[in-house]
């Protein structure tokens, strides 16, 4: 009897203790949900979702060290040129690309910032590109089709200024594209007495046919009332790629003003997985400008070689040397050495 009574008492005591502890139980708050960065592979490698949105972002760029050699060597984007036959500069470039899906296709926005430092005090910062692109329509500050060229650094087949405020439409399919653009040519070529504020109309047709890639580019400078057309192509051949280009310009204009016509050829040899050697040759017909027109009494040619070497992944070395000779004028040898880290 005494044992039974004791068990009942212990049971009652334990129940009371459990109730007391349950009443005083500490409730631990659950941690807030952490939103980790998600990879976005819908638009290619390197993109990630901006937290809380469906917009994909990619950040990339490069750091470049370059030494130029030649008469009165000029650093890219330098405000003045000196009389030294060599010059060194450093560049940092950062590009931000945003993409999101819409009912009209991908909505793209691009910002490119660039800083060029000729020395500790001679630094120039610029907006290198800023544009919006959707359904083939692009508007903003961007490089034209005339910025494209062959892969070596011997050819001289680009406009002097290829970055414009412009609007363009480009249609693309698997192996074909075509487009037209309206360019503000405020920094282009203009005749003496004219204001630098003209407009240009450019077009491009390009694509691939088997081993051949090609591009036909044209431009009409409305202020100078002249234009230029360029044909360029590359075809895989043997251990490398053969590149050909030709230009005709009716008179000096913003799209081409170096010579009335040119022919260029190069052969990019894949020596190893990391080394590419590209010899090239270009001929200029009616080279230079006299009295607002091309110099009919002057032809010229340029020969050179470019070497590209990938030291390690994303670290590249490029070196080139070129020799320019003309019927009238000095013979000129130029070149540069470049070390570039991409990311």
Secondary structure as UniProt FT lines:
FT   HELIX           2..23
FT   TURN            42..43
FT   TURN            45..46
FT   STRAND          48..49
FT   TURN            51..52
FT   STRAND          56..69
FT   TURN            71..72
FT   TURN            76..77
FT   STRAND          86..102
FT   TURN            103..104
FT   STRAND          105..117
FT   STRAND          123..134
FT   TURN            135..136
FT   STRAND          137..143
FT   HELIX           145..147
FT   STRAND          163..172
FT   STRAND          176..185
FT   TURN            186..187
FT   TURN            192..193
FT   STRAND          198..209
FT   TURN            210..211
FT   STRAND          212..221
FT   TURN            222..225
FT   STRAND          226..237
FT   TURN            238..239
FT   STRAND          240..249
FT   STRAND          259..270
FT   STRAND          275..287
FT   STRAND          289..290
FT   TURN            291..292
FT   STRAND          293..294
FT   TURN            296..297
FT   STRAND          300..312
FT   TURN            313..314
FT   STRAND          315..326
FT   STRAND          332..342
//
